[in-house]
Amino acid sequence: MLAPTALERQFETGAPDLPRGINPAALRDFYAARDFEPLWLTPGNPRARLLIDRLDAAASEGLRPADYRPADLRADLSANGDTQTRAMLELRLSAQFLHYARDLATGRVRPGTINPNAPTPEAPLESESLLRALAESDHPADVFDSLAPANPAYHRLRRTLADYREIQTAGGWPQIETGRTLEQGMTSARVARIRARLAASQDLTIASDTPDRFDVQLTQAVQRFQERHGLEADGIVGPKTLAAMNLPVASRIAQIEVNMERWRWMPDDLGQRYVLVNLAAQEVELIESGSVRLSMRAVVGKPYRKTPVFSDEITYLEFNPDWTLPPTILRQDVLPELRKDPGYLAAHEMTLYAGWSANAEPLDPKAIDWSQVTPKHFPYKIVQAPGPRNPLGQIKFMFPNTHHIYLHDSPAKSLFNRASRAFSSGCIRVAKPFELADALLDGTPVADRLRPALGLPEVSKYDAYSPPPVWKRTLIDRLLAHGKTTSVRLSEPVPVHLTYSTVWVGEGGTVHFRPDIYDRNRSLSQALADRPVP
């Protein structure tokens, strides 16, 4: 048995050699508060072996077991070391527990090192509280289980990681040789390999007596695969579909691990009711009580105008919005057009203002020598009037933020039919803006000031005895027909989370993969690989 005095002497002789990020002072405070009684090395105590088993299985959480030295800990636990060695082992067990807990709960890589706009994890783990919870628990396994993110999306990915590791253990899936495009009715030896590939990922579950023939069942399996991978679901195996099929299972495993890391950066509680924007999937969902109430396609920022990742709250909607052009578009898109034709603004129902203040005077763009205006010095504000040519459409969903990002309608409806939809300058265009507005305003009372625009009777003395009218789709349509720019505040802010998930599991258990349109997987994967083994 390890005597308390041995632990106390260990701290007195100098700070133990601990993994990076573990505070020796916090460790000492924990042990001092318990009179230096050991946490791990007491007779009949299962905690040490339970910890080492969890560290050995860290790969199941998408972590790297070697980071926590489970083999060394196991060997030292079985050895009959002297008092000093056992005291150091006690501290190493605590340190590796905290190391593992921190990596599992908040991530191996700080999000800001990859992307300055990435969300910051919630409050960092408090070492003393975590060790104290383990010391006081009669069921230490429950404490270990509580370390992982609680969000169901993370746990679905965890199960998917196990499934894909099983595929890898079974030999993965075959590579399909390049060749002509294959479709229903064709016969080729390559068709049999496509069957084997889709059977390995369970897109195809029906065997065939003619494996070389591209039949109806195979067409349906290809369509399922294409839908899961964000491809045009035409059932034809062309270059893009073939490339997705030939990506090895090891690459898919790495992709799952990267996305598990991203979920560690997210808060466990996204809200009882929230909007989830998946930039990689180019989709928007309204989630209520854990279920998808509304889902729609979205158009997101171009690869060279990436939409940032962050969380905020939608506080109001703007109907019939005008559009104040953001500085990036002014400099990169509008200025070249004005140099060619000062009449460009009038043709697009845009007004030029002398500056960005609320009382800035309108200017005649033809009176300005645009050849002397540079992208670095563009002092003017340009506003486009509401109307059918306005790129914001008829509704904006506002969550004021430093990125100047919001959700909005769009007149360019055809873009929502594309398989890949990264066409915007950074903001998010939604395919079902009126349905989303209706859902967000559900239960919100109509402000008295808006009654005239909606054709509702003015407030009378009898209104004190009856509830005010609430928003519904017919009132939204009236406000849109009114034509004037009008803001409507939500009765309660709705959280909105802009995420970047290139792998996720749908409600039916279907695993979806998407291309890394912003090249963010590569940089995060490299950062994870580059982190040195302690």
N, C-alpha and C positions, 0 to 999 in steps of 0.2 A: 504493500500500500504506500502511496506517495504522501509523505507528511506535509502539512501546510507550510512548515518552516522552509522546506526545500524550494517551494514556489516563491516564497517571499525573497529568499536569497537570490533566486534567479533574476528577479527584477533589480535587486540591489547591485548586482555585478555588472549591470548595463542593460540597455534595451535589447531584447531578443531580436534575432534576425528574422523579420517577418516579410510576407509578400507585400508588394507595392500597394499602397492605399490603406493598409491596416495600421491604425494608430496605436502605438505601444501604450500611450497614456490611458486610452480608453480600456485597453485590456487589463492594465494594472488596476484601474478603478473598479472594474468588475470583480476581480479577485480580492481586492482589499475589502470590498463591501461584504464578502462572504468569508472573511478572515483567512483568505488564501486556501480554502478548501478546494480540492480539485473538482472539476466538472466532469471529466472524462475517465480518469484513472482511479476508480474506486471499485472494490470487489462487487461482482455481480452487475456492474453498470453496463447496459447494452449500447450506450450512446456512441462510444468510439467505433465499434464495429459497424453500427448503423451508418455513421458518417462515412466511413471508408467505403462501404458498399455503395452509398449514394455518389461518392466521388468517382468510383469505378464506372458507374452508370451515367456519368455526366453527358455522354454522347447522346443519350436519349432525349436530352433537353437542348440538343444542338450546341453543346459546349465541348470543350477539349479536355478530356480527363487528365492529360499530362500536366495541365496547368496546376493541378492540386496535389500532385505527387502521392496518389493513393498507394502505389506499390511500396514506396519508402515508408509511409505511415504504417502499413500493414506489417512490414518486416520489423520495424522498431517496436510495434505493439507486442509482437510475439517474442521479442528478444528479452533477456533478463539484464537490462542495462542498470548502471549504477544510479544513485539518487539524482545526481545532476542531469544525467541523460533522460531519466523519466520526467523530471521537471520540465526540461526543454520540450519533450514530446507532448506533454500536457498543453503547453503554450502553442506548439505547432498545430495541434488538433483544433484549438480554438481559432487560431489564425486562418487555417484552411477552411474551417466552417464559415467564417466571415467572408473570406475570399469567394467561396462558392456562392454564398447567399447574395453577395453584392452582384456577381456576374449574372446569376439567375434572375434576380429581381429587377435590376436596372440596366443590365447589358454589359458586355465585355468591352465595348468601345463607347466613349462619350460621343453622343450624336453631333455635338458642335465641331468635333474634329473632322467629320465627314462633310457636313453641310451646316453652315451658320444658321440657316433657317429651320433646321430640324427641331422638333419639340424637345424640351428638356424634361428628363424624368422628374417625377414628383420628389418630395423630400428624400434625401439620401438615407440609406439604412442607418439606424442608430445602434452602434455595436453593443453597448451595454444592455439596451433593452432586448435585443435579439438573444444575447447569451443568457440573460435573466429568464426570458420566456422558455428557453430550452431547459434551463436548470429547474424551473418550477413545474414543468409539464410532466404528468405521469404517462404521457403518450408522445415521446419525442418524434416518432414518425410523422405525427400530425404537424409538428413544427416544420419539419423538412418539406412536407407537402404544401405548406402555406407560403413557401418562398417564391414559387413560380408565379408569373402574372395570372390573375384570376379571370381575365377576359376569355370568354369561350373561344374566340378566334385563335388565341394562342394554343389552347388545348386541342383544337381541331388540327392545327398544323403539327402539333406534337405527335398525334396519332398518324398523320400522313407521313411524317418522317419515318416512323417505325415501319409503315407499309412499304415505303420506297426502299428502305434498307433491306427488307425481305426480298424485294425484287432484285436488288443488287446481289444479295447472297445466293439467289437462285440463278445467277448468271446474267442478269440484266435483260435487255432486249436486243434483237439482231439489228445490225446496220443494213439499210436497203440501198442497193447500188443505184447510182444515178442513171437516168435513161429518159425515155419519152414519158410524157404525161399519161397517167393511167386513170381510167374511169370505167363505169359500169358497162358490162358486155365484152370487155377486152380479156384476153388470155395471155399470161406471161409468168415466167418463173419468179419474177419480182413480186407478183401478187401474193404468192405463198409467204414470202418474207414480210409483206405488209400485214398479212393475217397474224403471223407470229408476233409481230411488233405490237399490234393492237390487242392481242390476247394477253400479252404480258402486262399491259396497263389496264386490262379489264374493260377496254372500250368494245371489244368483240368477245362475246361469250358463247357463240354458236359455232360448232365445227362444221366443216363442209366436206362432202365426198369429192369435190373438184376444187382443191385448194388453189390451183393456178388460175381459176376463173373469177373475175371481178363481178360478183353477183349483188343482188339487192341488199342482202344482210351486210355485206362488206361496205357497200355504199353508206348504209345507215351508221355503221361503226365509224367510218371515216368522218361523217358529219358530226358524230358525237365528239370525236377527237378534235375536230376543227372548232367546234363551239367552245370546248374547254380551253382552247389555246388562243382564242380571240382571232381566229381566221375566218375567212368567208366560208360558210358551211355549205359548199356546193357538192360535197362528196367526191371531188376529183383530187387525185394525188398529183399536184404540180410541184414546182420548185419550193414554194414556201411551206407547204404541208410536209413535203419530204424532209426539208431542213429541220422542222420541228420534231418529226418522228425520229430523226437520226441523232438528236441531241442525247448524249449518253445519260444513263440514270444517275451517274455520279454528279453530273451538272445539275440535274433536278434536285438532288439531295442538297447540294450547296446552295441552290436557290431557296429551298425551304428553310435552311438554317439562317440565311441572311434575313429572311422575312420574320422569323421567330425573334431575331435580335431587334428588329424594328418594333415589334409588339412590346418588348421589354421597356422601350422608351415611352410607351403610351400609358396614360393613367388607367387603373383597373376599372374605374367607374367613368364611362363615357357620357352618362346621363340616362335618365329614364326615357327620354325622348330626344333624339339627336339626328343630325344630318351627317352622313358619312360619304365623303368624296374620295374615291379611289382613283388617283391620277393615272396609275399604270393601267388599270382596267378601263379608264375613261367612262366611269359610271358613277351615279349618285343614288344614294338610298336614304329614305327616311325611316328610321328605326324607332319603334315604340314598344316598350316592355319586352325587349329582346327579339321582336319579330319585325320583319320587313313590311312596312305599311305601303311603301311606294318605291318603285325602282325605275330608273331611266338611264338612257345613254347620255353622255356628256362629251363636249369638245373641250380639250384642255390646251395648255400652252405648247407651242412648238418646241422642238428640242433645243433651239437656241434662245428660247424665251420661256424657260421652264417655270411652271407653276410651283410655288414653294409649298413646303409641308409645314403646317402649323394648326393650332386649334384656337377657336374663338367662339363668339356667340352671335347668332342672327338676332338683331334687335328690332329691325323695321324693314318693310318692303316699300319699294318706290314704284308706282304705276305711271305709265307713260313717261319714262325717264328721258331727260336730255342726257347728252354724253359729253362730259368734259374729258377731252383726249389726254391720256397720261403722257408724261414727259418723254418716255421711250418712243412712243409712236410719233409724237411731234417731231422728234429729232431724226428718227430713222425712216419714217414713212411719209409724213406730210411735207416736211421741208423740201425734199427733192421734187415733189409735185408742184409746190408753190414756186420754185425756181423756174419750172417749165411753164407754169400757167397760174398767174395770180387769181384767175377766175375759178380755180379748183374749189375753193371754199363755198362760193355761192352755188355752184353746181351740186354740192353735197349738203346744202342747207346748214352750213356751218357759219358761225360768227366769230370774228377775231376780236380779242380784247387786249387792252394795253398791258395788263398784268394779271396776277392771280388773286387780287383782292376782290372782295364782294362788290365794291363800287367802281371797279375798273371800267373805263370808257371803251365802247366799241370802236374799232378802227376799220378803215378801208384797206383791204389787203393790196389793192393796186397802187396805193400811195407809198408802199414800202419797197425798198431795193432789197429783194430777197437774196441777191448774190452776196450781200454784206452780212447776212445773218448766218451764223455758224451753229452746228449742233451743240457746241459747248456754251454758246451764248444765245439761247432762244427764250427771251423774256415774256413771250406772249402766251395767253391762254386761248384755246379754241374750244367752242362748245357747239355740238350738233343738236338741232332742235328735235323734239319727239316726232315720230312719224314712221312710216313703213320703211324708210331707208336707214333709220337709226340702227346701228349694229347691236344695240342692247335690247332690241325688241320692245316689248310692252311692260316688262317687269324686271326689277332688280331686287336681289335678296342681299341685304346689307349687313355686314359684320365689320364695321370700321376697323382698319388695321394699317400698320405701317407699310405693308406690301401693296396697298391699293388693289386688293383682290376681292372679288365678289362673284356671286352666281347671277346669271341673267338669262333672259329669253334671247332668241336670235331669229332674224329673218331668213338665215341661210339653213333652211330645214334639211336640205339634201345631204348636208355633211353628216347628219346623225345616222345615215344609212351606211356609212363607210365602216369597214372593219377596224381601221386605225383612224383615230379622230384627234390627233394633236395638231390643231390648226390655228389656235387662238394666240393672242399676244400675252397671255398669262391668266386672264380671268376664265371662269368656267361657264360655258353655255350649257343649258339644260334642255332636254328634249320635251319635258312635260312641265313647263313653267306654271301653267294655270292650275294643274292638279296639285303641284307642290304648294302654290300660294293658298289654295283652298284648304289643304291639310294643315299648313302652318297657322292659318288664321282661325282654324276650327275652335269655336268657343270664345273668340276674342270679341268683346263688345264694340259696336260701331261708335266712334267718337261723334259727339254732337255736331262738331264743325263740319263733318262730312255728309250730314243728312241732305242738304240741298243738292249736292252733286249726285247723290244716289236716288233722288226723287222721293225721299222719305219725309214725312211731316215734321215740322219743327218741334222742338221740345215744348211740351205743355205741362200744366200743373198736374195732369194725370200721370205723367211719366214717373213721378215719385212713387207711385203705387204699383208699377209694373216693371219688370226687368227690361233693360235696354235691348234693342235688337243686336243680334250677333252676326258676324260675317258668314256668308254662304256664297256659293258659286254665282248665283244670279246677281248678287250685289257686286261681286268682283267684275262681272261682265258690264254692269252699269258704269262702274268707275272707269273701266277701260274705254268705254264708249264716250265718256265725258271728255276725254282727250287731253286734259291738263295734267301736268306733273303733280302727283299727290303722294305724300308719304303716309304710311299706315304703320303704327307701332304695334308690335306683338304684346299681348298681355303679359307674357313671360318670355324672356330670352330663350332661344333654343340653341344648345351647343352645336357647333359645326366643326368637324374634324377633317382636315385635308391630309390624306395619308398616301403612301406609295407602296402598295402591296402587289408584287408580281406573282404571288401565290396566295390563294385563299381557298377555303372549303365552303361551298354553298350550303344553303339550308337542307338540301336533300342529300348531303354528303359528297357531292360531286367536287372533285379537285380541279381548280382552274389555274392555269399558268398564263402569264402575259409577257411579251417582250419587254426588255429593259429600255424603254424609249428614252430615258434621261441618263442612261449609263450610270445609274446610282448603285446597282447591284455590284458592279465591278469594283467601284471604289470602296464600298463597305466590305466586300469579300477580301479585298487586298489588305484593308486595315485589320481585319480579324486574323488573317494569316500572318501579318507582320508583327502582331503582338508577341513579344518574346515569352517563352516558357519561363516562369519564375524559377 
